Amino acid sequence: WYGENNLGQVTLERTKGTLVVHAIPPAARLTIRGPEFTKTLTNCGEFQSRVPTDRYSVEATYTYWKDSETVPVSTDATAAHIFKPRFGTVAVAASHPDISFALRNEKDEPVTSGRLPITITGLPEGSGYQLLATRKDDQKDVSFDVRAGTTNDLMVEFLYGTVDIQSDPAGATVVKDGHSLGVTPLTLPETKPGPFEFALRLDEYDPVDASLTVVANHTNEYS
């Protein structure tokens, strides 16, 4: 009457419901997490399974986009969630083959980097993208928007002019910002547009301070 009554181990099975997750387009990685059930799928567009009733964290991961949601599953009921991000493509052309870039989104978060030209697919639709292009010691910051379902064309162009410096007599050293650029006759093929100030130095001759305005895509002469 007062003794132990051991009924043994009683296994209680949790009731189940159906969980359905859609990813349009298919996600690179689809993750479902719950206390008693976890599953990760790659290149997946749909998941459907009977799972123990609980609250599940479902997460879709793409190359440049990720989102998650909590989905409750009830007994003998179907719970569904759809991920449907809007993506576009950006085709970036370049004026030179040796341009590197870093891309950031509207939240100033890094997206990707590399060299131009490049076509980037799977960018979330939005405004305020910033592409910082670098060539040698020159930089250019380009802002652009991405429209879903289309290829957004972008051109990154570094413009230069040619500077041609002659002196009589020849052999004068061309000095800019304290650095020697060479001796006359001197041709500088890639010079940024705008004011260009320099000096000519030659032994036994008075120094000459000079300047000219460099126009892009032109040969700018100084004699």
Backbone as numpy.savetxt, mean C-alpha at the origin, in Angstrom:
# Nx Ny Nz CAx CAy CAz Cx Cy Cz
-28.70 -46.18 53.29 -29.55 -44.97 53.29 -28.68 -43.74 53.29
-27.67 -43.73 54.14 -26.79 -42.57 54.21 -25.49 -42.79 53.45
-25.34 -43.90 52.80 -24.08 -44.21 52.14 -23.94 -43.52 50.79
-22.77 -43.73 50.19 -22.47 -43.12 48.89 -23.24 -43.83 47.79
-23.79 -43.07 46.87 -24.44 -43.63 45.69 -23.76 -43.05 44.46
-22.80 -43.74 43.89 -22.03 -43.26 42.75 -22.73 -43.68 41.46
-23.26 -42.70 40.77 -23.97 -42.98 39.52 -23.03 -43.07 38.32
-21.71 -42.87 38.54 -20.75 -42.92 37.44 -20.69 -41.58 36.71
-20.00 -41.56 35.57 -19.85 -40.31 34.80 -21.04 -40.15 33.86
-21.68 -39.00 33.99 -22.84 -38.70 33.14 -22.41 -37.65 32.12
-22.44 -37.98 30.85 -22.04 -37.05 29.80 -23.25 -36.27 29.31
-23.16 -34.96 29.44 -24.24 -34.09 28.99 -23.84 -33.49 27.64
-24.64 -33.71 26.64 -24.34 -33.22 25.29 -25.05 -31.89 25.06
-24.28 -30.91 24.63 -24.85 -29.59 24.36 -25.76 -29.67 23.13
-26.87 -28.95 23.18 -27.76 -28.91 22.01 -27.05 -28.20 20.86
-27.54 -28.40 19.65 -26.86 -27.87 18.47 -27.79 -27.03 17.60
-27.15 -26.16 16.84 -27.83 -25.37 15.83 -26.95 -25.33 14.59
-27.39 -24.60 13.59 -26.65 -24.52 12.34 -26.04 -23.13 12.17
-24.75 -23.12 11.85 -24.03 -21.86 11.61 -23.65 -21.80 10.12
-24.04 -20.69 9.49 -23.75 -20.49 8.07 -22.99 -19.17 7.92
-21.84 -19.21 7.25 -21.05 -18.01 7.00 -20.73 -17.94 5.51
-21.02 -16.80 4.89 -20.71 -16.56 3.49 -19.64 -15.47 3.39
-18.71 -15.64 2.46 -17.70 -14.62 2.17 -17.72 -14.37 0.66
-18.14 -13.16 0.29 -18.27 -12.81 -1.13 -17.44 -11.54 -1.40
-16.32 -11.66 -2.15 -15.73 -12.86 -2.76 -15.11 -13.78 -1.71
-14.70 -15.00 -2.10 -14.11 -15.92 -1.12 -12.94 -15.29 -0.37
-12.89 -15.56 0.93 -11.85 -14.99 1.79 -10.59 -15.83 1.72
-9.44 -15.17 1.86 -8.18 -15.90 1.93 -8.16 -16.82 3.15
-8.76 -16.34 4.23 -8.87 -17.17 5.44 -10.18 -16.86 6.15
-10.93 -17.92 6.48 -12.19 -17.79 7.21 -12.05 -18.58 8.50
-12.24 -17.88 9.65 -12.01 -18.50 10.95 -13.29 -18.46 11.77
-13.66 -19.61 12.34 -14.82 -19.71 13.24 -14.30 -20.19 14.59
-14.58 -19.41 15.63 -14.09 -19.76 16.97 -15.24 -19.81 17.97
-15.31 -20.90 18.72 -16.27 -21.04 19.81 -15.65 -21.84 20.93
-16.32 -21.92 22.11 -15.75 -22.64 23.25 -15.48 -24.12 22.96
-16.34 -24.75 22.13 -16.21 -26.18 21.88 -15.96 -26.50 20.40
-15.86 -25.46 19.57 -15.69 -25.71 18.14 -14.87 -24.58 17.53
-13.78 -24.93 16.84 -12.94 -23.95 16.15 -12.53 -24.52 14.81
-12.60 -23.68 13.79 -12.21 -24.15 12.45 -11.68 -22.98 11.65
-10.60 -23.25 10.86 -10.02 -22.25 9.96 -9.98 -22.83 8.56
-10.52 -22.05 7.60 -10.59 -22.49 6.21 -9.85 -21.48 5.34
-9.20 -21.95 4.28 -8.49 -21.06 3.36 -9.20 -21.03 2.02
-9.13 -19.85 1.37 -9.79 -19.64 0.08 -11.22 -20.15 0.11
-11.95 -19.67 1.09 -13.29 -20.20 1.37 -14.36 -19.13 1.12
-15.44 -19.55 0.46 -16.56 -18.64 0.21 -17.78 -18.97 1.05
-17.84 -20.20 1.63 -19.01 -20.58 2.41 -18.64 -21.64 3.44
-19.21 -21.49 4.63 -19.10 -22.49 5.69 -20.50 -22.76 6.22
-20.84 -24.05 6.39 -22.12 -24.43 6.97 -21.93 -25.71 7.75
-22.37 -25.69 9.03 -22.18 -26.88 9.86 -23.09 -26.82 11.07
-23.43 -28.00 11.59 -24.12 -28.10 12.87 -23.08 -27.94 13.96
-23.29 -27.01 14.86 -22.32 -26.72 15.90 -23.03 -26.61 17.25
-22.30 -26.83 18.34 -22.90 -26.65 19.67 -23.43 -25.22 19.85
-24.55 -25.08 20.51 -25.12 -23.75 20.73 -24.18 -22.91 21.60
-23.91 -21.70 21.12 -23.01 -20.79 21.84 -22.88 -19.52 21.02
-21.96 -18.66 21.44 -21.64 -17.46 20.69 -20.32 -17.69 19.97
-20.31 -17.42 18.66 -19.14 -17.70 17.84 -18.57 -16.42 17.26
-17.25 -16.37 17.26 -16.55 -15.27 16.58 -16.19 -15.75 15.19
-16.73 -15.06 14.18 -16.41 -15.42 12.79 -15.59 -14.27 12.20
-14.51 -14.63 11.49 -13.58 -13.63 10.98 -13.19 -13.97 9.54
-13.27 -12.96 8.67 -12.86 -13.11 7.28 -11.63 -12.24 7.05
-10.59 -12.85 6.47 -9.34 -12.15 6.22 -9.03 -12.17 4.73
-8.80 -10.96 4.17 -8.38 -10.82 2.79 -6.98 -10.21 2.79
-6.43 -9.98 1.62 -5.06 -9.47 1.54 -4.92 -8.13 2.24
-5.87 -7.19 2.00 -5.77 -5.85 2.57 -7.00 -5.47 3.40
-7.77 -6.46 3.85 -9.01 -6.17 4.58 -9.32 -7.32 5.52
-9.82 -7.00 6.71 -10.20 -8.02 7.69 -11.38 -7.51 8.50
-12.32 -8.43 8.81 -13.47 -8.04 9.62 -13.91 -9.25 10.43
-14.53 -8.99 11.58 -15.02 -10.08 12.43 -16.38 -9.70 13.00
-17.13 -10.72 13.40 -18.47 -10.51 13.94 -18.76 -11.63 14.93
-19.59 -11.34 15.95 -20.03 -12.36 16.89 -21.42 -12.84 16.49
-21.59 -14.16 16.33 -22.85 -14.74 15.87 -23.34 -15.74 16.91
-24.52 -15.51 17.51 -25.08 -16.49 18.46 -25.82 -17.61 17.73
-25.61 -18.83 18.16 -26.28 -20.00 17.58 -27.22 -20.59 18.62
-28.51 -20.71 18.26 -29.53 -21.24 19.17 -29.90 -22.67 18.80
-30.58 -23.34 19.72 -30.96 -24.73 19.52 -31.86 -24.91 18.31
-31.46 -25.80 17.40 -32.24 -26.17 16.22 -32.62 -24.96 15.37
-31.79 -23.94 15.40 -32.02 -22.75 14.57 -30.80 -22.53 13.68
-30.99 -21.74 12.63 -29.90 -21.42 11.72 -29.48 -19.98 11.92
-28.20 -19.76 12.21 -27.63 -18.42 12.35 -26.69 -18.19 11.17
-26.83 -17.03 10.52 -26.03 -16.78 9.31 -25.40 -15.39 9.37
-24.23 -15.28 8.73 -23.57 -13.99 8.59 -22.89 -13.95 7.22
-22.94 -12.76 6.58 -22.35 -12.59 5.26 -21.29 -11.50 5.32
-20.08 -11.82 4.86 -19.03 -10.83 4.62 -19.09 -10.47 3.14
-19.27 -9.18 2.85 -19.37 -8.77 1.45 -18.61 -7.46 1.24
-17.28 -7.50 1.35 -16.49 -6.27 1.16 -16.49 -5.83 -0.30
-16.23 -4.55 -0.51 -16.17 -3.98 -1.85 -14.71 -3.65 -2.17
-14.20 -4.29 -3.23 -12.79 -4.15 -3.59 -12.65 -3.54 -4.98
-11.55 -2.84 -5.17 -11.18 -2.31 -6.47 -9.72 -2.61 -6.76
-9.30 -2.25 -7.97 -7.94 -2.47 -8.42 -7.29 -1.14 -8.77
-6.03 -0.97 -8.44 -5.28 0.23 -8.80 -4.09 -0.19 -9.67
-4.04 0.39 -10.87 -2.92 0.16 -11.78 -2.04 1.40 -11.77
-0.84 1.27 -11.25 0.07 2.41 -11.09 1.16 2.35 -12.15
1.15 3.31 -13.07 2.21 3.43 -14.06 3.28 4.39 -13.54
4.47 4.33 -14.15 5.58 5.14 -13.65 6.40 5.68 -14.81
6.96 6.85 -14.60 7.78 7.48 -15.63 9.17 6.88 -15.72
9.62 6.20 -14.66 10.95 5.60 -14.62 10.86 4.20 -13.98
11.77 3.29 -14.33 11.69 1.92 -13.82 12.29 1.72 -12.44
12.92 2.74 -11.86 13.61 2.59 -10.58 12.92 3.36 -9.46
11.60 3.37 -9.47 10.83 4.09 -8.46 10.29 3.09 -7.44
10.54 3.33 -6.16 9.96 2.52 -5.09 8.77 3.28 -4.49
7.91 2.54 -3.79 6.71 3.19 -3.24 6.32 2.55 -1.91
5.55 3.33 -1.14 4.90 2.84 0.09 3.47 3.35 0.07
2.51 2.45 0.25 1.09 2.81 0.19 0.48 2.76 1.57
-0.31 3.80 1.93 -1.01 3.87 3.20 -2.48 4.16 2.93
-3.36 3.70 3.83 -4.79 3.92 3.66 -5.24 5.20 4.34
-6.56 5.43 4.35 -7.08 6.69 4.89 -6.86 6.82 6.39
-6.58 5.71 7.08 -6.26 5.74 8.51 -4.77 5.89 8.76
-4.01 6.15 7.70 -2.55 6.28 7.75 -1.89 4.99 8.19
-2.51 3.87 7.86 -1.95 2.56 8.17 -1.21 2.03 6.93
-0.06 1.38 7.11 0.64 0.83 5.95 -0.16 -0.28 5.28
-0.20 -0.26 3.94 -0.94 -1.26 3.17 0.03 -2.21 2.47
0.92 -1.65 1.66 1.91 -2.46 0.96 3.01 -1.55 0.44
4.09 -2.14 -0.05 5.21 -1.37 -0.60 5.88 -2.22 -1.68
6.76 -1.58 -2.44 7.45 -2.31 -3.51 8.01 -1.35 -4.53
8.00 -1.78 -5.80 8.53 -0.97 -6.89 7.47 -0.79 -7.96
7.57 0.33 -8.66 6.64 0.65 -9.74 7.26 0.28 -11.08
6.41 -0.02 -12.09 4.94 -0.01 -12.08 4.38 -1.26 -11.39
3.11 -1.18 -10.97 2.49 -2.30 -10.27 0.97 -2.21 -10.41
0.31 -3.36 -10.37 -1.14 -3.43 -10.31 -1.52 -4.09 -9.00
-2.29 -3.38 -8.18 -2.67 -3.87 -6.85 -4.15 -4.21 -6.87
-4.48 -5.46 -6.63 -5.87 -5.90 -6.60 -6.33 -6.08 -5.16
-7.64 -6.07 -4.96 -8.21 -6.33 -3.64 -8.10 -5.19 -2.65
-8.01 -3.94 -3.15 -7.98 -2.80 -2.23 -9.40 -2.42 -1.84
-9.68 -2.24 -0.56 -11.02 -1.84 -0.14 -11.41 -0.48 -0.73
-12.67 -0.38 -1.13 -13.16 0.89 -1.66 -13.04 1.99 -0.60
-12.62 3.17 -1.04 -12.49 4.26 -0.09 -11.69 5.41 -0.67
-11.59 6.47 0.09 -10.86 7.66 -0.32 -9.70 7.89 0.64
-8.78 8.75 0.21 -7.70 9.14 1.10 -6.50 8.23 1.08
-6.37 7.36 0.08 -5.14 6.58 -0.04 -3.96 7.50 -0.36
-2.80 7.19 0.21 -1.59 7.99 -0.03 -0.47 7.07 -0.53
0.07 7.43 -1.69 1.19 6.68 -2.25 2.42 7.58 -2.26
3.43 7.18 -1.48 4.69 7.93 -1.43 5.69 7.24 -2.35
6.04 7.92 -3.44 6.98 7.37 -4.41 8.35 8.01 -4.20
9.39 7.20 -4.32 10.76 7.67 -4.09 11.64 7.25 -5.26
12.40 8.23 -5.78 13.40 7.94 -6.82 14.65 8.71 -6.48
15.73 7.99 -6.18 16.99 8.60 -5.76 16.72 9.50 -4.56
16.98 10.82 -4.65 16.73 11.71 -3.52 15.46 12.53 -3.74
14.60 12.07 -4.63 13.38 12.80 -4.96 12.18 12.00 -4.49
11.17 12.70 -3.96 9.95 12.05 -3.48 8.72 12.75 -4.03
7.65 11.96 -4.19 6.39 12.51 -4.66 5.26 11.81 -3.92
4.32 12.61 -3.38 3.19 12.09 -2.62 1.93 12.23 -3.47
1.26 11.10 -3.73 0.09 11.10 -4.60 -1.12 10.59 -3.81
-2.21 11.35 -3.82 -3.46 10.93 -3.17 -4.42 10.38 -4.23
-5.18 9.35 -3.87 -6.14 8.80 -4.82 -7.26 8.06 -4.08
-8.35 7.82 -4.80 -9.50 7.08 -4.29 -9.60 5.74 -5.01
-10.27 4.79 -4.38 -10.51 3.48 -4.98 -12.01 3.27 -5.12
-12.44 3.01 -6.36 -13.83 2.66 -6.62 -13.94 1.15 -6.81
-14.93 0.56 -6.17 -15.09 -0.90 -6.21 -15.50 -1.36 -7.61
-15.01 -2.54 -7.97 -15.41 -3.16 -9.22 -14.76 -2.59 -10.46
-13.80 -1.66 -10.31 -13.15 -1.05 -11.47 -11.63 -1.03 -11.25
-10.93 -0.79 -12.35 -9.48 -0.57 -12.28 -9.22 0.92 -12.28
-8.65 1.41 -11.21 -8.37 2.83 -11.04 -6.94 3.10 -11.51
-6.79 3.88 -12.58 -5.47 4.15 -13.16 -4.80 5.33 -12.46
-3.51 5.17 -12.21 -2.73 6.19 -11.52 -1.37 6.30 -12.19
-0.90 7.54 -12.39 0.40 7.77 -13.01 1.30 8.51 -12.03
2.49 7.96 -11.81 3.50 8.63 -10.99 4.62 9.06 -11.93
4.79 10.37 -12.02 5.73 10.91 -13.00 6.73 11.85 -12.32
7.98 11.52 -12.46 9.05 12.41 -12.02 9.55 13.19 -13.23
9.41 14.51 -13.18 9.79 15.37 -14.30 11.16 15.99 -14.06
11.97 15.99 -15.10 13.30 16.57 -15.00 13.59 17.41 -16.25
14.54 18.32 -16.08 15.10 19.04 -17.20 16.58 18.76 -17.28
17.17 19.09 -18.42 18.62 18.94 -18.61 19.29 20.30 -18.48
20.37 20.36 -17.73 21.15 21.59 -17.57 22.46 21.41 -18.34
22.73 22.36 -19.23 23.96 22.34 -20.01 24.75 23.61 -19.70
25.94 23.45 -19.11 26.74 24.59 -18.66 28.05 24.64 -19.47
28.28 25.80 -20.09 29.49 26.04 -20.88 30.26 27.22 -20.26
31.57 27.20 -20.43 32.36 28.35 -19.97 33.52 28.57 -20.93
33.99 29.81 -20.94 35.15 30.17 -21.77 36.16 30.88 -20.86
37.27 30.23 -20.56 37.69 28.92 -21.06 36.98 27.76 -20.38
37.06 26.58 -21.00 36.48 25.38 -20.42 37.31 24.91 -19.23
36.80 23.94 -18.51 37.53 23.37 -17.38 37.18 23.97 -16.04
36.17 24.86 -15.99 35.76 25.45 -14.72 34.98 24.44 -13.90
35.20 24.43 -12.61 34.46 23.53 -11.71 33.09 24.13 -11.39
32.05 23.30 -11.54 30.69 23.72 -11.21 30.40 23.27 -9.78
30.10 24.24 -8.92 29.89 23.96 -7.50 28.47 24.33 -7.13
27.76 23.37 -6.46 26.41 23.64 -5.97 26.28 23.13 -4.55
25.84 24.01 -3.66 25.66 23.66 -2.24 26.93 23.07 -1.65
28.06 23.62 -2.08 29.34 23.19 -1.53 29.90 21.91 -2.12
29.22 21.35 -3.12 29.66 20.10 -3.72 29.99 20.32 -5.20
31.05 19.70 -5.65 31.45 19.80 -7.05 30.60 18.86 -7.89
30.03 19.39 -8.98 29.22 18.58 -9.89 30.01 18.13 -11.11
31.21 18.69 -11.30 32.01 18.36 -12.47 32.62 19.62 -13.06
33.22 19.50 -14.23 33.85 20.65 -14.88 33.21 20.89 -16.24
33.28 22.15 -16.66 32.68 22.52 -17.94 33.56 22.04 -19.11
32.92 21.71 -20.24 31.46 21.72 -20.48 30.79 20.58 -19.72
29.67 20.88 -19.07 29.01 19.92 -18.17 27.54 19.81 -18.53
27.06 18.59 -18.65 25.65 18.33 -18.89 25.09 17.53 -17.72
24.02 18.05 -17.11 23.34 17.38 -15.99 21.96 16.94 -16.49
21.76 15.66 -16.81 20.56 15.23 -17.52 19.28 15.15 -16.68
19.39 14.95 -15.38 18.19 14.80 -14.54 18.24 15.83 -13.42
17.72 17.00 -13.69 17.70 18.10 -12.73 16.26 18.48 -12.45
15.94 18.64 -11.17 14.57 18.98 -10.80 14.19 20.35 -11.37
12.95 20.50 -11.82 12.49 21.80 -12.29 12.51 22.84 -11.17
12.75 24.09 -11.54 12.77 25.18 -10.57 14.11 25.90 -10.56
14.33 26.76 -9.59 15.58 27.51 -9.52 16.78 26.60 -9.35
17.85 26.91 -10.06 19.08 26.12 -9.98 20.24 27.11 -9.84
20.80 27.16 -8.64 21.88 28.11 -8.35 23.19 27.36 -8.22
24.24 27.93 -8.78 25.54 27.27 -8.76 26.63 28.32 -8.89
27.87 27.87 -8.85 29.02 28.78 -8.99 30.05 28.12 -9.90
30.82 28.96 -10.59 31.92 28.49 -11.43 33.24 28.92 -10.80
34.17 27.98 -10.69 35.48 28.26 -10.08 36.59 27.77 -11.02
37.53 28.67 -11.27 38.67 28.31 -12.11 39.89 29.10 -11.64
40.98 28.39 -11.44 42.20 29.06 -10.96 42.59 30.20 -11.90
43.03 31.31 -11.26 43.48 32.52 -11.95 42.34 33.28 -12.63
41.08 32.89 -12.31 39.93 33.63 -12.82 39.01 33.98 -11.65
38.31 35.09 -11.82 37.33 35.46 -10.80 36.20 34.43 -10.77
35.71 34.06 -9.56 34.58 33.14 -9.46 33.30 33.78 -10.00
32.41 32.97 -10.47 31.13 33.44 -11.01 30.00 32.73 -10.28
29.09 33.53 -9.69 27.86 32.97 -9.12 26.77 33.09 -10.18
26.07 31.99 -10.40 25.10 31.97 -11.50 23.83 31.25 -11.06
22.77 31.43 -11.83 21.51 30.74 -11.59 20.72 30.68 -12.88
19.83 29.71 -12.94 18.88 29.61 -14.04 17.65 28.88 -13.54
16.58 28.97 -14.29 15.34 28.28 -13.95 15.21 27.05 -14.85
15.16 25.89 -14.23 15.09 24.64 -14.98 13.64 24.36 -15.37
13.42 24.17 -16.66 12.11 23.81 -17.18 12.12 22.32 -17.52
11.08 21.61 -17.07 11.02 20.16 -17.30 10.95 19.85 -18.79
11.58 18.75 -19.16 11.56 18.25 -20.53 12.22 19.20 -21.53
13.11 20.05 -21.02 13.85 20.97 -21.88 15.35 20.91 -21.54
16.18 21.31 -22.49 17.60 21.51 -22.23 17.80 22.97 -21.87
18.21 23.22 -20.65 18.36 24.57 -20.12 19.85 24.94 -20.15
20.18 25.91 -20.95 21.60 26.24 -21.22 22.06 27.44 -20.42
23.31 27.36 -19.96 23.98 28.50 -19.36 25.38 28.59 -19.95
25.73 29.75 -20.44 27.04 29.93 -21.07 27.71 31.14 -20.47
